[in-house]
Amino acid sequence: MSADITRIAANIPAMKNINILSKVSDNIAKHQLRLATGKRINSPAEDPAGYMLARGLESRKRGLQVALDNVSNAQNILDVAEGAYSNVMDILQTLKEKATQAADGSLNSTQRSAIDGQAEALISEIDDLVDNTKFNGTQLIDGSYSTYFQTGEGGSEQLQVSLGAADSASLGINAIDLSTANGASTAIGTISSAIDTLADHMKDLGEYKIRLQSKESNLSNAITNTESVRSTLEDADFAKEQMEVMKLQILQQTSLSSLTQANAAPQLVLSMFR
């Protein structure tokens, strides 16, 4: 519909230009906000479905990150236990050497008594190691440690870890006697069984560590992929946003120019009275 410039009570072209200018200015503000925050979606009103999906992805990423921290804590706990197990194993190997030495018929009773005293000290050291092996105040290798580690964002994604006892009573070496040749011969078999038992505990621990390493790798990949999807959905493309701002700024200038011309049009009516 053509504008009737002889009707000056309502400047329709100017009103249309004001509406256009307002929309252009609003769009400029929207794109400038995206450039300022780095996000394409800054409120649910901009993209309700995208906002909901982005929040779900963010929640998943945060859960995965905490699970990754949990896996790291579990690995630290197992490292502490593994170090203690290794020390106990070294002592058991030394005990077997002492028992083998004491079983030899070339030794006299005084020498065997001295070896027996060394063995008792080593056994006491094993128990001290077990008592002092703790993480966050919790005993690890006394046979009481059994817990679940949360290794995923889902409630059921857990890994149960139980660590075997390594104290002298549990290993069956607390009553060995190296003061006689027969006692020492019997102790060789007892200590060998203790070494096998401890080796089995260490095997189980190693299997836990392998599973944790696998979970750590999977969690790291899941965090990266989840964040990639969220970023594509929610984060702003700076090149695109800057291009849009420049285009809208040009439109803003042309809208202002058009508004100026529309406001000047009614003044032509004055020429009718000259």
C-alpha positions in Angstrom: 0.0 0.0 0.0 1.4 3.4 -1.0 2.0 5.9 1.7 -0.3 9.0 1.7 2.1 11.8 2.5 -0.8 14.4 2.6 -2.0 12.8 5.9 0.4 14.0 8.5 -1.4 13.0 11.8 0.1 9.5 11.6 3.5 9.0 9.8 3.1 5.3 8.9 6.4 5.0 7.0 8.3 6.4 10.0 6.5 4.0 12.4 7.4 1.1 10.2 11.0 2.2 10.1 11.1 2.5 13.9 9.8 -1.1 14.3 12.4 -2.3 11.9 15.2 -0.3 13.6 14.0 -1.8 17.0 14.2 -5.3 15.7 17.7 -4.7 14.2 18.9 -3.2 17.5 17.5 -6.2 19.5 19.3 -8.6 17.2 22.6 -6.7 17.5 22.3 -6.8 21.3 21.6 -10.6 21.1 24.7 -11.3 19.0 26.9 -9.0 21.1 25.8 -10.9 24.2 26.8 -14.1 22.5 30.2 -12.6 21.8 30.5 -11.4 25.3 29.6 -14.7 27.0 30.9 -17.1 24.3 27.5 -18.9 24.3 25.0 -19.2 21.6 22.2 -20.0 24.1 22.2 -17.6 27.0 18.6 -18.2 28.2 15.9 -20.9 27.7 13.9 -18.4 25.7 16.5 -18.4 22.9 16.3 -22.2 22.3 14.2 -24.1 24.9 15.0 -27.6 23.5 18.7 -26.7 23.0 18.9 -25.3 26.5 17.4 -28.4 28.0 19.7 -30.7 26.1 22.8 -28.6 27.0 22.0 -28.7 30.7 21.6 -32.5 30.5 25.0 -32.8 28.7 26.6 -30.5 31.3 25.1 -32.6 34.1 26.5 -35.8 32.5 29.9 -34.2 32.0 30.1 -33.1 35.6 29.1 -36.6 36.8 31.7 -38.2 34.6 34.4 -35.8 35.9 33.6 -36.6 39.6 33.7 -40.3 38.7 37.1 -39.8 37.1 38.3 -38.2 40.3 36.9 -41.2 42.2 38.8 -43.6 40.0 42.0 -41.6 40.7 41.3 -41.9 44.5 40.8 -45.6 44.1 44.1 -45.9 42.3 45.9 -44.1 45.1 44.4 -46.4 47.7 45.5 -49.5 45.8 48.9 -48.0 45.3 49.3 -47.7 49.1 48.1 -51.2 49.6 50.3 -52.6 46.8 53.4 -50.9 48.4 52.6 -52.5 51.8 52.0 -55.9 50.2 55.3 -55.7 48.5 57.1 -54.9 51.7 55.4 -57.8 53.5 56.4 -60.1 50.5 60.0 -59.0 50.9 59.9 -59.9 54.6 58.3 -63.3 53.9 61.1 -64.1 51.4 63.6 -63.2 54.1 61.8 -65.4 56.6 62.0 -68.3 54.2 65.7 -67.8 53.9 66.0 -67.8 57.7 63.9 -70.9 58.0 66.0 -72.7 55.4 69.1 -71.6 57.2 67.8 -72.8 60.6 66.8 -76.2 59.2 70.4 -77.0 58.3 72.0 -79.6 60.6 75.3 -77.8 60.8 73.9 -75.1 63.2 73.8 -75.5 66.9 71.0 -74.5 69.2 72.5 -71.1 70.1 72.7 -70.2 66.4 69.1 -71.3 65.8 67.9 -69.3 68.8 69.5 -66.2 67.2 67.8 -66.9 63.9 64.5 -67.5 65.7 64.9 -64.1 67.4 65.4 -62.5 64.0 62.3 -64.2 62.6 60.2 -63.0 65.5 61.4 -59.4 64.9 60.5 -59.8 61.2 57.0 -61.1 62.0 56.5 -58.2 64.4 57.5 -55.9 61.5 54.9 -57.5 59.3 52.1 -56.8 61.9 53.4 -53.2 62.3 53.2 -52.7 58.5 49.7 -54.0 58.4 48.6 -51.7 61.4 50.2 -48.6 59.8 48.9 -49.2 56.2 45.9 -46.8 56.2 44.1 -44.4 53.8 42.1 -41.6 55.3 42.2 -43.4 58.6 40.9 -46.7 57.3 42.9 -50.0 57.6 43.7 -51.4 54.1 45.4 -54.8 54.5 44.1 -56.2 57.8 41.3 -58.1 56.0 38.5 -55.6 56.9 38.7 -53.4 53.8 35.8 -53.9 51.4 34.1 -51.0 49.7 32.5 -49.8 46.5 34.0 -47.1 44.3 31.6 -45.0 42.2 33.2 -45.2 38.8 30.5 -43.7 36.6 27.7 -41.2 36.6 25.0 -43.8 37.0 24.1 -45.1 40.4 24.8 -48.7 39.5 28.3 -48.0 37.9 30.4 -49.2 40.9 33.5 -51.3 41.4 33.7 -53.4 44.5 37.2 -53.8 46.0 38.1 -56.2 48.8 41.7 -56.5 50.0 43.1 -59.6 51.6 44.6 -59.7 55.1 48.4 -59.7 55.3 49.0 -59.9 59.1 51.0 -62.7 60.5 48.0 -64.5 62.0 46.1 -64.5 58.7 49.1 -65.7 56.8 49.6 -68.5 59.4 53.2 -67.5 60.3 52.6 -66.1 63.8 53.5 -69.4 65.5 56.5 -70.6 63.5 59.5 -71.8 65.6 63.0 -71.7 64.2 64.7 -72.7 67.4 64.9 -76.4 66.3 65.7 -78.0 63.0 62.3 -79.8 62.9 60.5 -76.6 63.6 62.5 -74.8 61.0 61.7 -77.5 58.4 58.0 -77.2 59.2 58.2 -73.4 59.0 59.6 -73.6 55.4 56.3 -75.0 54.2 54.3 -72.6 56.3 56.1 -69.6 55.0 55.8 -70.9 51.4 52.0 -71.1 51.8 52.0 -67.6 53.2 53.9 -66.4 50.2 51.4 -68.0 47.9 48.5 -66.5 49.8 50.0 -63.0 49.7 50.8 -63.4 46.0 47.1 -64.2 45.4 46.1 -61.1 47.2 48.5 -59.1 45.1 47.1 -60.7 41.9 43.6 -59.6 42.9 44.9 -56.1 43.6 46.5 -56.0 40.2 43.3 -57.0 38.5 41.5 -54.2 40.3 44.1 -51.7 39.0 43.7 -53.0 35.4 40.0 -52.4 35.6 40.5 -48.9 37.1 42.9 -48.0 34.3 40.3 -49.1 31.7 37.6 -47.1 33.5 39.9 -44.1 33.6 40.4 -44.2 29.8 36.7 -44.7 29.1 35.7 -41.8 31.4 38.3 -39.5 29.8 36.9 -40.2 26.4 33.3 -39.9 27.5 34.1 -36.5 29.1 35.7 -35.2 25.9 32.9 -36.4 23.6 30.2 -35.1 25.9 31.8 -31.7 26.1 32.2 -31.6 22.4 28.5 -32.2 21.8 27.5 -29.6 24.4 29.9 -27.1 22.9 28.6 -27.6 19.4 25.1 -27.1 20.7 25.5 -24.3 23.1 28.7 -22.3 22.4 28.9 -19.4 20.0 30.7 -19.5 16.7 32.6 -16.3 17.0 33.3 -15.8 13.3 29.6 -16.3 12.5 28.4 -14.0 15.3 30.9 -11.2 14.3 29.7 -11.5 10.7 26.1 -11.2 11.9 26.9 -8.1 14.0 28.6 -6.4 11.1 25.6 -7.1 8.8 23.1 -5.9 11.4 25.1 -2.7 12.0 24.8 -1.9 8.3 21.1 -2.5 8.4 20.9 -0.3 11.5 22.5 2.6 9.6 20.2 2.1 6.6 17.2 2.0 8.9 18.3 5.2 10.6 18.7 6.8 7.2 15.2 5.6 6.1 13.7 6.8 9.3 15.2 10.3 8.7 13.7 10.4 5.2 10.3 9.2 6.5 10.2 11.9 9.1 11.1 14.5 6.5 8.4 13.4 4.1 5.4 15.2 5.8 7.3 18.5 5.5 6.6 18.4 1.8 3.0 19.3 2.6 4.2 22.8 3.5 5.0 23.4 -0.2 1.3 23.4 -0.9 0.9 26.6 1.1 3.6 28.6 -0.6 
